[in-house]
Amino acid sequence: MSQSIKTKSRLSNFFTVLRQAFTGAEIDYTSISIRKAIMLLAVPMMLEMMMESVFVLVDLYFVGHLPNSAEAIQIVGLTESVLTIIYSLAMGLGMAATAVVARRIGERNVTAASMAGMQTIAIALFISIVISVAGLVFAKDILLLMGASEQTAQQGITFVRIMMGTSLAIMLLFLINGIFRGAGNAAIAMQSLWLANTINIILCPILIRGLGPIPAMGLTGAALATAIGRGTGVLFQLYHLAKGSGNLKVKLAYLKPHFDQIKAIVKVAAPAVLQFVIASCSWIFLAELVATTGGDHGSAGYQTALRLMMFFMLPAWGLSNAAATLVGQNMGANQMERAEKSVFTTIKYSMIFMAVVMLLFLTFGHLFASFFTEDKQVIGVATEALRILSYGFVLYGIGMVLISAFNGAGDTWTPTKINVVAFWFFQIPFAYFLAKYLEMGPTGVFIAIPVAEVGITLAAYLIFKKGNWKKTAV
C-alpha cells in the first residue's frame, strides 16, 4: 500500500514539474535539485528546438509533392544550407546573450541581465540589414555557387530572396530565445516557436497549393508561410519582453548603444559566431560536394536526410541548452561543483535520447525519407545517409552537451578551436578524399560526418575535464 502511495506521489510530482515546464515560472535554478532544474529547462528547450526544425520539414513535405519535387527539394535544402550562416550569427549572438544573461541572473542582477539582452538585439538589427540586402541582390548567384544547375537556380530566385530578405525575423527568433533561456524563461522561448510553427503549418498548404481566391504559389508560397510564421513568433517574443516576463524587466531605453556593454558581449559573441560559421561553412562545402558528385537526386536525398537528422537532433540540442543555462547561472552564484554536476547529469539524458533516435533511423530510415518525396532515387540516397549518420548519434549527444557547457560558461573560444580542427582540417579534406579521390561520391561525404563528430566529442571531453572553463569571466 505504501509503495502504491509513493508511486502516485512521484507521478504527481512529475506532472507538477512538467506543468511548470510548459507554463513557465520564476524559479531559482541554483537552489532546486539538479534533476528538477534540467527537466524544467530541458522540456521546453527540446520542444523549442524541435519546432525550429519543423519549419524546414513542413516546407520539404509540401514542396516534395510538387511536380518538380527533386528541384524543389534541392532549392529548399541549398537555401537552408546558406541560411545556416544567418543561423550561425543568430546562434552565436544568442549564445553570448545566454551566457551573459545567465551569469547576471545568477548574481541576482536583473537590471544588468535585461540591459545585456537588449544590447544584443541592437547588434542583431545592424547585422540583419547587411544580410537582407545581399540576399535580395545575389539570390541566383548564391544557388549557382552552391552547385545548383542554371534551371534550378532560376526557379529558386524568389524563394531565396524572401528567405534571406526576412533574415531579421530569423535573427531575432534565435536571439531573443537565447535571452529568455539565459534568464531561465524557457517556456516563453518554446511558446514563441509553437506559435510560429502553427502559423507556418496552416499557411504552407494554402500558399503552396492555393485555396479559393488565393493562387497556388509553389516554392514562393513556402517561403512566405515561413517568413510570416517566424515574424509572428518574433512579435510574441517582443510582447513578453515589453511586458517584463519572468526574470527580465526590459525598457526601450536599454536599446540605446552602450559601448562598454556591446564590447563585453562581442567578446563572447565573436568566437561563438565564428564557432557556428566554421561548422556552417563545412556543411555548405559538404552540400556542394554532394551536389557535384551525386547530381540533383543525390543532393535532394542528402538534404532530405540532413533535415530529418536535424529534426531529431535539435531536441538533444535543446537538452544541451539546459546545461548552458545551468552552468552560467551556477557560475554566477559561485557554485562551480554544481555547474559541473549539471553537465554530467544532462549528458546521461542526452545519451539515452540519442540512442533511441539511432535505433529509429536504423529501423525506419526508408519510411521517414519516403514521407517527404516519392522519388525512388532521392529516397535511396536519403536512406543510406541516415543509416551512416546515425552510427555516431550517441557520441553526438555527449559532444553537444559539452560544447554548450563551454558556451554557457562564456568560454566560446574552446569550442571554436575544436571546430576549426575537426571541420576544416579533418572533415572537409577527408570528405573530399573519399568522395572524389576514392570515387565514393555522396557516400564518402556521409562517412566523413560521424567520424568528425566523434573527434569533436573526445576533444571536448578531455578539455572539459581540465576545468579551465571555470575561470572564465563575462
DRENVEX-876476 format. One record per residue (C-alpha): residue in three letters; x, y, z; residue number from 1. Coordinates in Angstrom, 1 decimal, always signed. Layout:
REM DRENVEX-876476
ALA	X	Y	Z	NUM
...
END
This chain:
REM DRENVEX-876476
MET	+0.0	+0.0	+0.0	1
SER	+2.8	+2.4	+1.0	2
GLN	+4.6	+1.6	-2.3	3
SER	+1.5	+2.5	-4.3	4
ILE	+1.2	+5.8	-2.4	5
LYS	+4.9	+6.5	-3.2	6
THR	+4.4	+5.8	-6.9	7
LYS	+1.3	+8.1	-7.0	8
SER	+3.3	+10.8	-5.2	9
ARG	+6.2	+10.5	-7.7	10
LEU	+3.8	+10.7	-10.6	11
SER	+2.0	+13.7	-9.1	12
ASN	+5.4	+15.4	-8.6	13
PHE	+6.4	+14.6	-12.2	14
PHE	+3.3	+16.1	-13.7	15
THR	+3.5	+19.1	-11.4	16
VAL	+7.1	+19.8	-12.7	17
LEU	+6.0	+19.1	-16.3	18
ARG	+3.2	+21.6	-16.0	19
GLN	+5.7	+24.2	-14.6	20
ALA	+8.0	+23.5	-17.6	21
PHE	+5.2	+24.2	-20.0	22
THR	+3.7	+27.3	-18.3	23
GLY	+6.9	+28.8	-17.0	24
ALA	+7.6	+30.2	-13.6	25
GLU	+10.2	+32.4	-11.9	26
ILE	+12.5	+29.8	-10.3	27
ASP	+15.9	+29.9	-8.7	28
TYR	+17.7	+27.2	-10.7	29
THR	+20.8	+27.4	-8.5	30
SER	+19.0	+26.1	-5.4	31
ILE	+16.5	+23.4	-6.6	32
SER	+17.5	+19.8	-7.3	33
ILE	+19.6	+19.4	-10.5	34
ARG	+17.3	+16.8	-12.0	35
LYS	+14.3	+19.1	-11.5	36
ALA	+16.2	+22.1	-12.9	37
ILE	+17.2	+20.1	-16.0	38
MET	+13.6	+19.0	-16.6	39
LEU	+12.1	+22.5	-16.1	40
LEU	+14.6	+23.9	-18.6	41
ALA	+15.1	+20.9	-21.0	42
VAL	+11.4	+20.0	-21.7	43
PRO	+10.6	+23.4	-23.2	44
MET	+14.0	+23.8	-24.8	45
MET	+13.8	+20.4	-26.5	46
LEU	+10.3	+21.2	-27.8	47
GLU	+11.6	+24.7	-28.9	48
MET	+14.4	+23.2	-30.9	49
MET	+12.1	+20.6	-32.4	50
MET	+9.8	+23.3	-33.5	51
GLU	+12.6	+25.2	-35.2	52
SER	+13.3	+22.2	-37.4	53
VAL	+9.6	+21.8	-38.2	54
PHE	+9.9	+24.9	-40.4	55
VAL	+12.1	+23.1	-42.9	56
LEU	+10.3	+19.8	-42.6	57
VAL	+6.9	+21.3	-43.4	58
ASP	+8.4	+23.1	-46.4	59
LEU	+10.1	+19.9	-47.5	60
TYR	+6.9	+17.9	-47.2	61
PHE	+4.7	+20.2	-49.3	62
VAL	+7.3	+21.1	-51.9	63
GLY	+8.4	+17.5	-52.1	64
HIS	+5.0	+16.7	-53.6	65
LEU	+5.2	+19.4	-56.3	66
PRO	+5.6	+18.1	-59.9	67
ASN	+9.3	+19.1	-60.0	68
SER	+10.0	+17.7	-56.5	69
ALA	+13.7	+17.0	-56.9	70
GLU	+14.5	+20.5	-58.0	71
ALA	+12.2	+22.0	-55.3	72
ILE	+13.7	+20.0	-52.5	73
GLN	+17.2	+20.9	-53.7	74
ILE	+16.3	+24.6	-53.7	75
VAL	+14.9	+24.4	-50.2	76
GLY	+17.9	+22.4	-49.0	77
LEU	+20.6	+24.5	-50.6	78
THR	+18.9	+27.7	-49.4	79
GLU	+18.8	+26.3	-45.8	80
SER	+22.5	+25.5	-46.1	81
VAL	+23.2	+29.1	-46.9	82
LEU	+20.8	+30.3	-44.2	83
THR	+22.9	+28.3	-41.7	84
ILE	+25.3	+31.3	-41.9	85
ILE	+22.4	+33.5	-40.6	86
TYR	+21.6	+30.8	-38.1	87
SER	+25.2	+30.8	-37.0	88
LEU	+25.2	+34.6	-36.5	89
ALA	+21.9	+34.4	-34.6	90
MET	+23.0	+31.4	-32.5	91
GLY	+26.4	+33.0	-31.8	92
LEU	+24.7	+36.2	-30.5	93
GLY	+22.1	+34.1	-28.8	94
MET	+24.8	+32.0	-27.0	95
ALA	+26.5	+35.2	-25.9	96
ALA	+23.2	+36.5	-24.6	97
THR	+22.5	+33.2	-22.8	98
ALA	+26.0	+33.2	-21.1	99
VAL	+25.9	+36.9	-20.0	100
VAL	+22.2	+37.0	-19.0	101
ALA	+22.6	+33.7	-17.1	102
ARG	+25.6	+34.9	-15.3	103
ARG	+23.9	+38.2	-14.3	104
ILE	+20.8	+36.3	-13.2	105
GLY	+23.0	+34.0	-11.1	106
GLU	+24.4	+37.2	-9.5	107
ARG	+20.8	+38.4	-8.8	108
ASN	+21.4	+41.5	-11.1	109
VAL	+18.2	+41.6	-13.1	110
THR	+18.8	+45.1	-14.5	111
ALA	+22.2	+44.1	-15.9	112
ALA	+20.7	+41.0	-17.4	113
SER	+18.0	+42.9	-19.1	114
MET	+20.4	+45.5	-20.5	115
ALA	+22.7	+42.8	-21.8	116
GLY	+19.8	+41.2	-23.7	117
MET	+18.7	+44.4	-25.3	118
GLN	+22.2	+45.3	-26.4	119
THR	+22.5	+42.0	-28.3	120
ILE	+19.2	+42.9	-30.1	121
ALA	+20.7	+46.2	-31.2	122
ILE	+23.7	+44.4	-32.7	123
ALA	+21.4	+42.0	-34.5	124
LEU	+19.4	+44.8	-36.1	125
PHE	+22.5	+46.1	-37.7	126
ILE	+23.8	+42.8	-39.0	127
SER	+20.4	+41.8	-40.5	128
ILE	+20.2	+44.8	-42.8	129
VAL	+23.5	+43.8	-44.4	130
ILE	+22.4	+40.2	-44.9	131
SER	+19.0	+41.1	-46.3	132
VAL	+20.5	+43.3	-49.0	133
ALA	+23.0	+40.6	-50.0	134
GLY	+20.2	+38.0	-50.3	135
LEU	+18.0	+40.3	-52.4	136
VAL	+20.8	+41.2	-54.8	137
PHE	+22.7	+37.9	-55.2	138
ALA	+19.9	+35.3	-54.9	139
LYS	+20.6	+33.4	-58.2	140
ASP	+24.4	+33.6	-57.7	141
ILE	+24.1	+32.1	-54.3	142
LEU	+22.3	+29.0	-55.7	143
LEU	+24.7	+28.6	-58.6	144
LEU	+27.6	+28.9	-56.1	145
MET	+26.1	+26.1	-54.1	146
GLY	+26.2	+23.7	-57.1	147
ALA	+22.6	+24.1	-58.4	148
SER	+22.0	+23.9	-62.2	149
GLU	+21.1	+27.1	-64.2	150
GLN	+17.5	+25.9	-64.4	151
THR	+17.2	+25.1	-60.7	152
ALA	+18.9	+28.4	-59.7	153
GLN	+16.5	+30.4	-61.9	154
GLN	+13.5	+28.8	-60.3	155
GLY	+14.8	+29.4	-56.8	156
ILE	+15.4	+33.2	-57.0	157
THR	+12.2	+34.4	-55.4	158
PHE	+12.5	+31.7	-52.7	159
VAL	+16.0	+32.8	-51.7	160
ARG	+15.1	+36.5	-51.8	161
ILE	+12.1	+36.0	-49.4	162
MET	+14.1	+33.8	-47.0	163
MET	+17.2	+36.0	-46.9	164
GLY	+15.3	+39.2	-47.1	165
THR	+13.5	+38.4	-43.9	166
SER	+16.7	+37.5	-42.1	167
LEU	+15.8	+39.9	-39.2	168
ALA	+13.0	+37.6	-38.2	169
ILE	+15.4	+34.6	-38.2	170
MET	+18.0	+36.5	-36.2	171
LEU	+15.6	+37.8	-33.6	172
LEU	+13.7	+34.5	-33.2	173
PHE	+17.0	+32.7	-32.2	174
LEU	+18.5	+35.6	-30.3	175
ILE	+15.6	+36.6	-28.1	176
ASN	+15.0	+32.9	-27.3	177
GLY	+18.7	+32.8	-26.2	178
ILE	+17.9	+35.8	-23.9	179
PHE	+14.9	+34.0	-22.4	180
ARG	+16.9	+30.8	-22.0	181
GLY	+19.7	+32.6	-20.1	182
ALA	+17.1	+34.1	-17.8	183
GLY	+15.5	+30.7	-17.2	184
ASN	+12.3	+31.6	-19.1	185
ALA	+12.5	+28.5	-21.4	186
ALA	+8.7	+28.2	-21.6	187
ILE	+8.3	+31.6	-23.4	188
ALA	+11.0	+30.6	-25.9	189
MET	+9.1	+27.3	-26.6	190
GLN	+5.7	+29.1	-26.9	191
SER	+7.1	+31.5	-29.5	192
LEU	+8.2	+28.7	-31.8	193
TRP	+4.9	+26.8	-31.2	194
LEU	+3.0	+29.9	-32.4	195
ALA	+5.4	+30.5	-35.3	196
ASN	+5.1	+26.8	-36.5	197
THR	+1.3	+26.6	-36.1	198
ILE	+1.0	+29.6	-38.5	199
ASN	+3.6	+28.1	-40.9	200
ILE	+1.8	+24.7	-40.9	201
ILE	-1.6	+26.4	-41.6	202
LEU	-0.2	+28.8	-44.3	203
CYS	+2.1	+26.3	-46.1	204
PRO	-0.6	+24.2	-47.9	205
ILE	-2.7	+27.3	-48.6	206
LEU	+0.0	+29.4	-50.2	207
ILE	+1.8	+26.5	-51.9	208
ARG	-1.2	+24.8	-53.4	209
GLY	-3.7	+27.7	-53.4	210
LEU	-7.2	+27.9	-51.8	211
GLY	-10.2	+29.8	-53.2	212
PRO	-9.1	+33.3	-54.3	213
ILE	-5.5	+32.6	-53.1	214
PRO	-3.4	+31.4	-56.1	215
ALA	-1.0	+28.4	-55.9	216
MET	+2.4	+29.9	-55.4	217
GLY	+4.6	+26.8	-55.1	218
LEU	+8.0	+27.5	-53.6	219
THR	+7.2	+31.2	-53.2	220
GLY	+4.3	+30.2	-51.0	221
ALA	+6.5	+28.1	-48.8	222
ALA	+8.9	+31.0	-48.3	223
LEU	+6.0	+33.4	-47.5	224
ALA	+4.5	+31.0	-45.0	225
THR	+7.8	+30.5	-43.2	226
ALA	+8.5	+34.3	-43.1	227
ILE	+5.0	+35.1	-41.8	228
GLY	+5.3	+32.4	-39.1	229
ARG	+8.7	+33.5	-37.9	230
GLY	+7.6	+37.1	-37.9	231
THR	+4.6	+36.4	-35.7	232
GLY	+6.8	+34.4	-33.3	233
VAL	+9.1	+37.5	-33.0	234
LEU	+6.2	+39.7	-32.3	235
PHE	+5.2	+37.3	-29.5	236
GLN	+8.7	+37.5	-28.1	237
LEU	+8.8	+41.3	-28.2	238
TYR	+5.4	+41.4	-26.4	239
HIS	+6.8	+39.4	-23.5	240
LEU	+10.0	+41.4	-23.4	241
ALA	+8.0	+44.6	-23.2	242
LYS	+5.7	+43.1	-20.6	243
GLY	+8.6	+42.1	-18.4	244
SER	+8.0	+38.4	-18.2	245
GLY	+9.8	+36.3	-15.5	246
ASN	+13.3	+37.4	-14.6	247
LEU	+13.6	+40.1	-17.3	248
LYS	+12.5	+43.7	-16.8	249
VAL	+13.4	+45.4	-20.1	250
LYS	+13.0	+49.0	-21.1	251
LEU	+13.2	+50.6	-24.5	252
ALA	+16.0	+52.8	-23.2	253
TYR	+18.1	+49.7	-22.9	254
LEU	+18.4	+49.6	-26.7	255
LYS	+20.5	+52.8	-26.7	256
PRO	+24.0	+51.6	-27.6	257
HIS	+26.2	+51.2	-24.5	258
PHE	+29.6	+50.6	-26.0	259
ASP	+31.2	+49.0	-22.9	260
GLN	+28.4	+46.5	-22.7	261
ILE	+28.5	+45.9	-26.5	262
LYS	+32.2	+45.3	-26.3	263
ALA	+31.8	+42.8	-23.5	264
ILE	+29.0	+41.0	-25.5	265
VAL	+31.0	+41.0	-28.7	266
LYS	+34.0	+39.5	-26.8	267
VAL	+31.9	+36.4	-26.0	268
ALA	+29.8	+36.5	-29.2	269
ALA	+32.6	+36.8	-31.8	270
PRO	+34.1	+33.4	-31.2	271
ALA	+30.6	+32.0	-30.7	272
VAL	+29.6	+33.3	-34.1	273
LEU	+32.9	+32.1	-35.6	274
GLN	+32.3	+28.7	-34.0	275
PHE	+28.9	+28.2	-35.7	276
VAL	+30.2	+29.8	-39.0	277
ILE	+33.0	+27.3	-39.1	278
ALA	+30.5	+24.4	-38.8	279
SER	+28.1	+26.0	-41.2	280
CYS	+30.7	+26.6	-43.9	281
SER	+31.7	+22.9	-43.5	282
TRP	+28.1	+21.9	-44.1	283
ILE	+27.9	+24.2	-47.1	284
PHE	+31.0	+22.7	-48.6	285
LEU	+29.7	+19.1	-48.0	286
ALA	+26.3	+20.1	-49.6	287
GLU	+28.2	+21.4	-52.7	288
LEU	+30.4	+18.3	-52.8	289
VAL	+27.3	+16.0	-52.7	290
ALA	+25.6	+18.1	-55.4	291
THR	+28.6	+17.9	-57.7	292
THR	+29.3	+14.2	-57.2	293
GLY	+25.7	+13.0	-56.8	294
GLY	+23.7	+15.3	-59.1	295
ASP	+20.3	+16.6	-58.4	296
HIS	+18.9	+13.4	-56.9	297
GLY	+22.0	+12.9	-54.7	298
SER	+21.7	+16.5	-53.5	299
ALA	+18.0	+16.2	-52.8	300
GLY	+18.5	+12.9	-50.9	301
TYR	+21.3	+14.3	-48.8	302
GLN	+19.2	+17.5	-48.0	303
THR	+16.2	+15.3	-47.0	304
ALA	+18.4	+13.2	-44.7	305
LEU	+20.0	+16.2	-43.2	306
ARG	+16.7	+17.8	-42.4	307
LEU	+15.5	+14.6	-40.8	308
MET	+18.7	+14.3	-38.8	309
MET	+18.4	+17.9	-37.6	310
PHE	+14.7	+17.4	-36.7	311
PHE	+15.7	+14.5	-34.3	312
MET	+19.0	+16.1	-33.1	313
LEU	+17.6	+19.5	-32.3	314
PRO	+15.7	+18.2	-29.2	315
ALA	+19.1	+16.9	-28.0	316
TRP	+20.5	+20.4	-28.7	317
GLY	+17.6	+21.8	-26.6	318
LEU	+18.6	+19.4	-23.8	319
SER	+22.2	+20.6	-24.1	320
ASN	+21.0	+24.3	-23.9	321
ALA	+19.6	+23.4	-20.4	322
ALA	+23.2	+22.6	-19.4	323
ALA	+24.4	+26.0	-20.8	324
THR	+21.8	+27.9	-18.6	325
LEU	+22.6	+25.9	-15.5	326
VAL	+26.4	+26.3	-16.0	327
GLY	+26.0	+30.1	-16.4	328
GLN	+23.6	+30.7	-13.5	329
ASN	+25.5	+28.4	-11.1	330
MET	+28.8	+30.1	-12.0	331
GLY	+27.2	+33.5	-11.3	332
ALA	+26.1	+32.1	-7.9	333
ASN	+29.7	+30.8	-7.4	334
GLN	+28.6	+27.1	-7.3	335
MET	+31.2	+25.5	-9.5	336
GLU	+30.7	+21.9	-8.4	337
ARG	+27.0	+22.2	-9.0	338
ALA	+27.7	+23.6	-12.5	339
GLU	+29.9	+20.6	-13.4	340
LYS	+27.5	+18.1	-12.0	341
SER	+24.7	+19.7	-14.0	342
VAL	+26.6	+18.9	-17.2	343
PHE	+27.2	+15.2	-16.5	344
THR	+23.7	+14.7	-15.4	345
THR	+22.5	+16.3	-18.7	346
ILE	+24.9	+14.0	-20.6	347
LYS	+23.2	+10.9	-19.3	348
TYR	+19.8	+12.1	-20.5	349
SER	+21.2	+13.1	-23.9	350
MET	+22.8	+9.7	-24.4	351
ILE	+19.5	+7.9	-23.8	352
PHE	+17.6	+10.2	-26.2	353
MET	+20.2	+9.9	-29.0	354
ALA	+20.4	+6.1	-28.6	355
VAL	+16.6	+6.0	-29.3	356
VAL	+17.0	+8.2	-32.3	357
MET	+19.8	+6.0	-33.7	358
LEU	+17.5	+2.9	-33.5	359
LEU	+14.7	+4.8	-35.2	360
PHE	+16.9	+5.7	-38.1	361
LEU	+18.4	+2.3	-38.5	362
THR	+15.0	+0.7	-38.4	363
PHE	+12.7	+3.2	-40.2	364
GLY	+15.0	+5.4	-42.2	365
HIS	+13.4	+4.5	-45.5	366
LEU	+9.9	+5.2	-44.2	367
PHE	+11.0	+8.6	-42.9	368
ALA	+12.5	+9.6	-46.2	369
SER	+9.5	+8.3	-48.3	370
PHE	+7.3	+10.6	-46.3	371
PHE	+8.8	+13.7	-48.0	372
THR	+9.2	+12.5	-51.5	373
GLU	+8.0	+9.8	-53.9	374
ASP	+11.2	+9.9	-56.0	375
LYS	+12.9	+6.4	-55.5	376
GLN	+16.4	+7.7	-56.2	377
VAL	+16.0	+10.5	-53.7	378
ILE	+14.7	+8.0	-51.1	379
GLY	+17.6	+5.6	-51.7	380
VAL	+20.2	+8.3	-51.1	381
ALA	+18.4	+9.7	-48.1	382
THR	+18.1	+6.2	-46.5	383
GLU	+21.8	+5.5	-47.0	384
ALA	+22.7	+8.8	-45.5	385
LEU	+20.5	+8.3	-42.4	386
ARG	+22.0	+4.9	-41.8	387
ILE	+25.6	+6.1	-41.9	388
LEU	+25.0	+9.3	-40.0	389
SER	+23.1	+7.6	-37.2	390
TYR	+26.1	+5.4	-36.1	391
GLY	+27.6	+8.4	-34.3	392
PHE	+24.5	+9.7	-32.6	393
VAL	+25.2	+8.7	-29.0	394
LEU	+28.6	+10.5	-29.1	395
TYR	+26.9	+13.5	-30.9	396
GLY	+24.7	+13.8	-27.9	397
ILE	+27.6	+13.9	-25.4	398
GLY	+29.5	+16.4	-27.6	399
MET	+26.6	+18.8	-27.9	400
VAL	+26.2	+19.0	-24.1	401
LEU	+29.9	+19.6	-23.5	402
ILE	+30.1	+22.3	-26.2	403
SER	+27.0	+24.0	-24.7	404
ALA	+28.6	+23.9	-21.3	405
PHE	+31.7	+25.7	-22.6	406
ASN	+29.4	+28.3	-24.2	407
GLY	+27.2	+28.7	-21.2	408
ALA	+30.3	+29.4	-19.1	409
GLY	+31.3	+32.1	-21.6	410
ASP	+34.3	+30.1	-22.8	411
THR	+33.3	+30.4	-26.5	412
TRP	+36.9	+30.1	-27.8	413
THR	+37.4	+26.5	-26.8	414
PRO	+34.5	+25.1	-29.0	415
THR	+35.7	+27.4	-31.8	416
LYS	+39.2	+25.9	-31.8	417
ILE	+37.7	+22.4	-31.7	418
ASN	+35.5	+23.1	-34.7	419
VAL	+38.4	+24.6	-36.7	420
VAL	+40.4	+21.4	-36.3	421
ALA	+37.5	+18.9	-36.6	422
PHE	+35.7	+20.5	-39.5	423
TRP	+38.2	+22.4	-41.6	424
PHE	+41.4	+20.4	-41.0	425
PHE	+39.8	+17.0	-40.9	426
GLN	+36.2	+16.6	-42.1	427
ILE	+36.4	+18.6	-45.3	428
PRO	+39.7	+17.1	-46.6	429
PHE	+38.5	+13.6	-45.5	430
ALA	+35.2	+14.0	-47.3	431
TYR	+36.9	+15.3	-50.4	432
PHE	+39.4	+12.4	-50.3	433
LEU	+36.6	+9.8	-50.0	434
ALA	+34.1	+11.4	-52.4	435
LYS	+36.5	+12.3	-55.3	436
TYR	+39.9	+10.6	-54.9	437
LEU	+38.3	+7.2	-53.9	438
GLU	+35.3	+7.9	-56.1	439
MET	+32.8	+7.1	-53.4	440
GLY	+30.7	+10.1	-54.2	441
PRO	+28.0	+11.2	-51.7	442
THR	+28.7	+8.0	-49.6	443
GLY	+32.2	+9.3	-48.8	444
VAL	+30.7	+12.6	-47.6	445
PHE	+28.2	+10.7	-45.4	446
ILE	+31.0	+8.7	-43.8	447
ALA	+33.1	+11.8	-43.0	448
ILE	+30.4	+13.5	-41.0	449
PRO	+30.1	+11.0	-38.0	450
VAL	+33.9	+10.4	-37.9	451
ALA	+34.5	+14.2	-37.4	452
GLU	+31.8	+14.4	-34.8	453
VAL	+33.3	+11.6	-32.8	454
GLY	+36.6	+13.6	-32.8	455
ILE	+34.8	+16.7	-31.5	456
THR	+33.3	+14.8	-28.6	457
LEU	+36.5	+13.2	-27.5	458
ALA	+38.4	+16.6	-27.6	459
ALA	+35.6	+18.4	-25.8	460
TYR	+35.5	+15.8	-23.0	461
LEU	+39.3	+15.9	-22.4	462
ILE	+39.4	+19.7	-22.3	463
PHE	+36.2	+20.0	-20.1	464
LYS	+37.8	+17.7	-17.5	465
LYS	+40.8	+20.0	-17.2	466
GLY	+38.4	+22.6	-15.8	467
ASN	+39.8	+25.8	-17.2	468
TRP	+36.3	+26.9	-18.2	469
LYS	+35.6	+27.6	-14.5	470
LYS	+37.9	+30.6	-14.7	471
THR	+36.0	+32.4	-17.5	472
ALA	+34.7	+35.9	-16.7	473
VAL	+31.9	+37.5	-18.6	474
END
